[in-house]
Amino acid sequence: MTRESDGADAGGADAGGGDAGGGGERLQKVLARAGFGSRRVCELLIEDGRVTVDGEVAVLGRRVVVETARVAVDSVPVPVRPGTVHYLLNKPRGVVTTAADTHGRPVVVDLVPPEPRVFPVGRLDADTEGLLVLTNDGDLAHRMTHPSFGVEKEYLAEVEGSPGPLALRRLRQGVDLEDGRTAPARASLVAPHAVRLVIHEGRNRQVRRMLDAVGHPVVRLVRTRIGPLADRRLSPGEWRALGTDEVRGLERAAAGEPERPEGAASPPDPGGGERRGR
């Protein structure tokens, strides 16, 4: 009895080109494992010219070394390295967004599994609550935090006083801060003392400084959305693994594709993403 190799996937006969004769895994198998459907569906993506490897359009039969290959579908990068994880954490107030703290305060990495080692994507100050992504996917983390990619972040702020039309207009047009004018934000009053603010920059304590500049200092601040990602069911201190579709949504947001409309419902639990606390 003979055992078929990786290269003998159904419908996957070498079509020439790429690294068909080299090492690594067959590309359709890698895409299927990344959640793009069956291997046959992934073969069709390759045949349609929608998949690139290291910037070149892939052909059926291509093999990739997942530790080093840069794979993209429709120009959106796909995480294919083994052991890559993505967590969504609802950060409680008083927890620091670092891997360690010299003052002995609790840190976000203590709230998620210790292995594999992950790091927070962006920052929330100690007094700010809400959603935070932690991952060991350095490429995605870079795109999500780099100013040129502009991934949206939505905040709900309880403030002093009741912001009027002038204050909201200033937030929408951009606010002059000591480090320059902010980009225009989406701002709306959702209660007499509560503002929803959507920004795509990541300056230090930006939302607090913006609201302070328009005369309404923050009393409590919660981040409720990162790009297309929201989860109203995640309690403070709880985390869950992101589903494949959610990771792809973050990749699309980091690639500059349109965000989920403001106010849309939270995505369903993708399966395998049970909520957990530590």
N, C-alpha and C positions, 0 to 999 in steps of 0.2 A: 504494500500500500504506500502510495506517495502522498506527501502533504503539500498542498498548494502554498506558494509563497505569497507575500503581500502583493506582489505584482500580478497575481492571477485573479484579482477581483472581477466579479461578474461585469461584463461589459467594459472592462478596463484594459483591453489589449493596447499595447503601445501604439501610439499614433505618430511616433517620431518627435524629435525636438526635445528641448529642455534637458533634464538630467535623467532621461528614461533609462539609461544604462548604468547610472551611478547609484550612490548610496542614498540613505534617507527613506522617507515614507512616501507612498503614492499620494499625490495631492488631493484626489477625491476622498481618500480615507481621512486625511487631516481635516478637510472641510466638513465632512460628515460628523467627525468627533467634535467639531466646533459648533455643531447645531444647525447646519444649513440643510439638513434633510438626509435622505438616503444617499448612498454612494452614486446611484444612477442620477438623482437630482443634481448632485454636485458635479458629475460628469457633464451634464447639460450646461451648467454654469460655465465650466471650462470651455466647452465647445462653442458657446456663444461669445467668447472673448471677454467675459466679465471678471475674470480672475487674473491678477498679476502676482508675480513673485519677484521680489527685488526690483520692482519697477518695470518688468517686462511682461507682456501678455503671455500667459501660460498656455500650453497645449496639452491635450490628453496624453497621459503617459509620463508627465513631469513628476519627478520626485523632489522632495524638499527635506532639508535638515531642519527640523522644527526649532532647534535651539538657536539658530542664527537667521533663518529665512524671514523676510518681510512679506507677508501675504496680505492681499487686499481683495475685496469683492466690491465691484462698482466704486472703486477708488476709496473705499472705507477700510482701514486696517482691521485685520482679524487676529486676535491673540491666539497663537498656536503653540507657544512654548509649554512644555509639560509642567504641571505643578502650579500653574497660574491660578490665583484666586482673587475674587472681588467681593468684599463685604460692604454692606450698608449698615451703618450704626446710627442710632438716635443718641447723640451725645448729651449726657446730662450736664446741667450747670455745675461748675466747679471742677470739671475734668479738663486737663490740659491737652492740647492737640500736638503732642510730641511723643517721641519714643521713650524719653526719660526726662525727669525734672529734678534739678539740683535742690529744690526746696521740699522735695518729698511729697508733692501733690500727686493725686491719681492721674494717670495718663491714659489716652484712648486705647493704646495697644494692649493695656491690661484687660480690656473689656471683650476682646476677641481671642480666638485660639492663638497660642504662642507659636505654633508651627503650621504652615510655613510662615516665616517672618514677613510681616506686612508693614506698610507705612501709610500715614494719612495723606490724602490728596487735597492739598490746600490746607487752610487753617480756619478754625473757629476759636475766638478768644475764650478764656476760661468761663466768663459769665454768659456766653452765648450757647444756646441749646440747639438741637436739631440734627439734620441729616449730614452725614459725613461718609465718604467712600474711603475705604482702606484696601490696599492691594499691594501685590508684588509685581504688578505690570507697569514697569517704568515708562514704556512708550506711551501708554494711555494716560498715565499720571502727568507726563510732560505736556501732552496736548490739552488736557483738561485745565491745567493751571497757567499755561503760557498766554499772555495778554492777546496775542495775535489770533487765537482761536475763539475767544469770547464765548465760552460756555455760560449759559444763563444760570443764575442762582436767585431763588425767590425767598424772601424773608417776610415774616409777620412780626411787626414791632408794636408793643404797647408803649405809648409815649406820654409825656407830660402835656397837658392841654389838649386841645382839639384842632388839628391842622386844618387851615382853611384853603380856599382855592389858590391864594398866592403862594403858600408854602408848597402845595402839591405841584404847582407850575414850575417853581424853582427846581424841585427834584426832577421833574420831567425834562427840563432844559439843561441841567447840569449845575452843580454847586461848586463854587470856588472854595477849595481847601488849601492848606499850606503847601501841599505837594502838587498843586495844579487843579484845574477844573475837572470834575468827573464827567464821564460820558452820560448822555441822557439816559434816565431810568424810566421804568414804568411804575407809576405810583398811583395808588387809589386808597381812599378812606373806606375801611370796611366796618368801622364802629367809631363812636365819638372819639375814642382815644387809641385807635388801632389803625396802623398803616400797612398795606401790602406793598412791598418794594421789590422790583426785579432789576438786577444789575448783571453786567457781564464782565466787570473788572474784579480784581482781587486785592485791592489795597488793604493795608493794615487797618482794622476797625472801621472800614469805610462806611458801612451803613450807620453806625453810631455817630460818626463824625458828620455825615450828611444831615441826619436828623437834628443833631445839635446845632448845625449851621443855620437851619431854617427855624430855630427857636423851639424845638420840641425834643428835648433829650429823651433817650430811650430808658424805659423802666424795665422792660423784659424783651429779649430778642430771640426768635426761633427761626432757624432755616428750614423751610418746608419743601423745597425742591432743588434738585441739582440737574440741570438739563431736562431730560424727559422723566427723571426719576423722582417719585414721591411715594410715601407709604404712611398713611395716617394711622395704621394699626400698630406700628412699631412703638413700643413704650420706651421712655427714657432708660438708657442702659442696655436695651435689647439690640441685637444685631441679627442679620441673616445674610446668607450667600445670595449674590445676584444671579438671576437666571440668564441663560444665553441671550435671549431677546433683549434683556435690559442692558447687558454689556454692549451688544450691538447698537442699542439706542444711544448709549454714551459715546461710542465710537463715531456714530453719525453726527451727534451734536458737536463733538470735537473736530469733525471734518467740515463744520459750517452748514450742515443741513438744518432745516427749520425745526424749532422746538415744538414740543407738545403745547397746544393752546393753553393759555393761562386759565386756571380754574377747572381744568379737566379732571376727571376722577383719577384717583391713584390706580396704577396698573394692578392687575390681579397678581396674587402670589404665583410665581412662575413654576412652582413645583420644585421640591428639593430645597426651597428657601425658607424653611421653618424658622420662626422667630426664637431667638435664644438670648439668654442673659448670663452674665458671669458675676 
